Amino acid sequence: MNFKNNPKDKKLKYKAIVIVVFSFVTSLLLLVPNVRASEVEIQAKEDSSVKSANPDTNYGNDNFISAGDNFGDILVSYIQFDISNLVHQDIESILLRLKVSYHTGVMGSNQLSFVESNWVEGSITYNTQPSIIEFIRQSIDPFLSVGDFKSFSLKINYINTGNLISFKLERSSGMIIFHSKEVGGTNAPTLVIIYAEPLITMEGIYVVLPFILVGVSIGTIWSLLIVEPYIRYKLKRKSS
């Protein structure tokens, strides 16, 4: 086909190029916001401390969660996350991140356990603690300061146990206090999900496919109604 000598074919060529370009650009604009991030953060749904000195008292509304020994008062904290909307594919690692509000500086180990999620922050007490499913790890960090972040590495298979996952935090000696979810923002207990490459999975493609189709449709309509008539007008003026 000779586009140089056939004005009609030249117009068809321009029309095809315009439709393809604008459809592609429109699709990309709709696709970009739906590409999964390499890191997702989920703030705690529930959190609370419990205290042996007041075994029937609930502390779910406090701005802090604590662990350790406060002059004979044993402090334990519980943290729960809602992961019902989490994309499970291609997860590389998971971290529990807590922000330090106070630390006695006494040598001791932070002990983290995976526990049942049959509790809520508004009613949990020392006498109604959930059962431990699995002990996760312990870490010694006597040099944590106020404002530091403490992170625990978690097993990826924990997220396959249901829509809610919960953790228990204890300390062998001394006392450490973290910000609770009531503080909000980056200070709140956070579950950090880190994804491996590639970032676009088959699940992600299924999610964004409708947006791509809408983008192609919008780009095509826009090209036919606005851009193509303009090009036809310019070609007509040029030929005359």
C-alpha atoms as one frame of an Amber mdcrd trajectory, in Angstrom:
protein
   0.000   0.000   0.000   1.450   3.359  -1.051   0.691   5.989   1.611   2.633
   8.633  -0.278   0.298   8.737  -3.291  -3.031   7.829  -1.712  -4.478  10.549
   0.565  -7.216   8.241   1.886  -4.712   5.601   2.862  -2.555   8.276   4.484
  -5.511   9.340   6.616  -6.121   5.747   7.607  -2.493   5.436   8.588  -2.656
   8.531  10.798  -5.913   7.333  12.321  -4.415   3.951  13.193  -1.314   5.509
  14.733  -3.323   7.990  16.786  -5.705   5.331  18.086  -2.879   3.003  19.102
  -0.819   5.728  20.811  -3.646   7.302  22.776  -5.141   3.951  23.751  -1.769
   2.792  25.039  -1.119   5.989  27.007  -4.604   5.974  28.525  -4.208   2.337
  29.542  -0.889   3.072  31.224  -2.380   5.972  33.180  -5.074   3.659  34.529
  -2.674   0.779  35.098   0.062   2.558  37.085  -1.982   3.180  40.281  -2.881
  -0.525  40.366   0.624  -1.972  40.132   1.473  -3.558  43.459   4.047  -1.768
  45.592   7.251  -3.593  46.529   6.450  -3.018  50.208   3.100  -2.956  51.985
   2.521  -1.774  55.558  -0.440  -2.869  57.683  -1.085  -1.132  60.991  -2.320
  -3.096  63.988  -6.044  -3.759  64.255  -5.887  -4.546  67.983  -3.185  -4.186
  70.640  -3.048  -4.216  74.414  -0.830  -4.879  77.404  -1.801  -7.138  80.293
  -0.342  -6.908  83.820   0.037  -9.529  86.530  -0.479  -6.947  89.291  -3.980
  -6.271  87.943  -4.912  -9.594  86.321  -8.534  -8.683  85.590  -7.932  -5.139
  84.300  -8.000  -4.276  80.608  -5.535  -1.750  79.133  -6.685  -1.798  75.517
  -7.127   1.975  75.223  -3.615   2.884  76.398  -1.220   4.709  74.080   1.524
   2.223  74.917   2.149  -1.515  75.045   4.826  -2.882  77.351   6.779  -6.028
  78.139   9.040  -7.014  81.017   9.213  -6.823  84.800   8.141  -3.585  86.476
   9.192  -4.241  90.104   7.434  -7.596  90.195   4.566  -6.625  87.902   4.906
  -8.884  84.850   3.964  -7.021  81.652   2.950  -8.782  78.438   1.722  -7.255
  75.161  -0.514  -8.579  72.397  -0.726  -7.265  68.831  -3.216  -8.307  66.137
  -3.342  -7.579  62.392  -6.102  -7.900  59.799  -4.556  -9.391  56.642  -7.792
 -10.178  54.798  -6.884  -7.826  51.911  -3.262  -8.909  51.639  -1.938 -10.261
  48.316  -0.132 -13.467  49.305   1.813 -14.196  46.114   5.550 -13.459  45.795
   6.119 -12.397  49.405   9.822 -12.330  50.174   9.777 -11.488  53.887   7.578
 -10.190  56.700   8.576  -7.961  59.604   6.834  -6.851  62.778   7.949  -3.271
  63.460   7.514  -1.520  66.812   8.607   1.958  67.891  10.306   2.310  71.268
   8.783   4.753  73.738  10.836   3.753  76.805  13.613   1.305  77.684  15.174
   0.651  81.099  18.494  -0.278  79.505  18.649  -3.485  81.552  20.116  -6.480
  79.721  17.306  -8.780  78.637  15.757 -10.549  75.686  12.544  -9.674  73.866
  10.533 -12.845  73.301   7.943 -13.024  70.523   5.307 -15.744  70.061   2.608
 -16.485  67.484  -0.736 -16.809  69.307  -4.441 -17.437  68.765  -6.487 -14.459
  67.527  -9.548 -15.128  69.697  -9.196 -11.882  71.649  -9.992  -8.172  71.312
  -8.179  -5.237  72.832 -11.242  -4.032  74.716 -11.515  -7.107  76.934  -8.203
  -9.004  77.092  -6.642  -9.274  80.581  -3.777 -11.139  82.232  -6.220 -13.877
  83.207  -7.674 -14.250  79.694  -4.521 -14.436  77.579  -4.793 -16.400  74.296
  -2.923 -19.659  73.770   0.522 -19.727  72.187   0.702 -21.485  68.813   4.446
 -21.217  68.288   7.412 -19.499  69.912   9.057 -17.321  67.248  12.330 -15.920
  68.508  14.096 -13.888  71.122  16.524 -11.018  70.699  18.877  -9.210  73.065
  19.011  -5.454  72.550  19.994  -3.495  75.694  20.920  -0.401  73.714  17.552
   0.527  72.225  16.732   4.202  72.697  13.518   6.196  72.640  12.445   6.662
  69.021  14.243   3.551  67.742  12.379   0.914  65.771  12.538  -2.726  66.837
  11.820  -5.260  64.092  11.132  -8.994  64.310  11.407 -11.315  61.297   8.336
 -13.530  60.891   7.613 -16.745  59.034   5.720 -16.181  55.800   3.379 -19.111
  56.466   1.801 -17.230  59.392  -0.309 -15.268  56.921  -1.905 -18.493  55.659
  -3.618 -19.235  58.979  -6.589 -16.888  58.532  -7.640 -13.266  58.143  -6.268
 -12.315  61.571  -2.797 -12.973  62.984  -1.662 -12.183  66.527   1.607 -11.987
  68.423   2.636 -12.017  72.074   5.599  -9.948  73.279   7.431 -10.714  76.535
  10.755  -9.690  78.042  13.053 -11.720  80.271  14.203  -8.805  82.451  13.974
  -5.040  82.575  11.103  -3.302  80.813  10.476  -1.961  77.339   7.530   0.161
  76.203   6.362   0.625  72.607   3.800   2.958  71.049   0.381   1.384  70.518
  -2.006   1.763  67.580  -3.811   4.529  69.478  -0.835   6.806  68.735  -1.313
   6.210  64.999   0.884   7.023  62.015   4.333   5.474  61.682   4.520   5.094
  65.473   1.852   2.378  65.518   2.775  -1.330  65.495   3.161  -2.252  61.840
   3.346  -5.420  59.788   5.744  -4.836  56.878   5.234  -7.095  53.844   8.132
  -7.136  51.369   7.467  -8.544  47.895   9.930 -10.131  45.512  10.213  -9.260
  41.821   8.310  -9.330  39.543   5.764  -6.971  41.011   3.028  -7.750  38.460
   1.635 -11.270  39.000  -1.176 -13.122  37.242  -3.447 -12.071  40.099  -2.408
  -8.478  39.499  -3.082  -8.806  35.770  -6.606 -10.066  36.464  -7.170  -7.055
  38.711  -5.950  -4.442  36.226  -7.286  -6.056  33.024 -10.653  -4.247  33.287
  -8.788  -0.963  33.663  -6.744  -1.720  30.540  -9.898  -2.458  28.547 -11.512
   0.752  29.793  -8.359   2.653  28.870  -8.328   1.236  25.347 -12.013   2.108
  24.922 -11.543   5.662  26.184  -8.460   6.146  24.024 -10.249   4.832  20.945
 -13.334   7.002  21.459 -11.220  10.073  22.175  -9.138   9.471  19.059 -12.149
   8.962  16.778 -14.163  11.923  18.071 -11.446  14.549  18.533  -8.026  13.705
  17.125  -9.046  11.984  13.897 -11.403  14.802  12.755  -8.633  17.306  13.421
  -6.146  15.330  11.314  -8.730  14.967   8.556  -9.311  18.723   8.634  -5.559
  19.408   8.387  -5.155  16.983   5.492  -8.103  18.512   3.701  -6.622  21.993
   4.002  -3.269  20.710   2.851  -4.707  19.008  -0.229  -6.670  22.121  -1.162
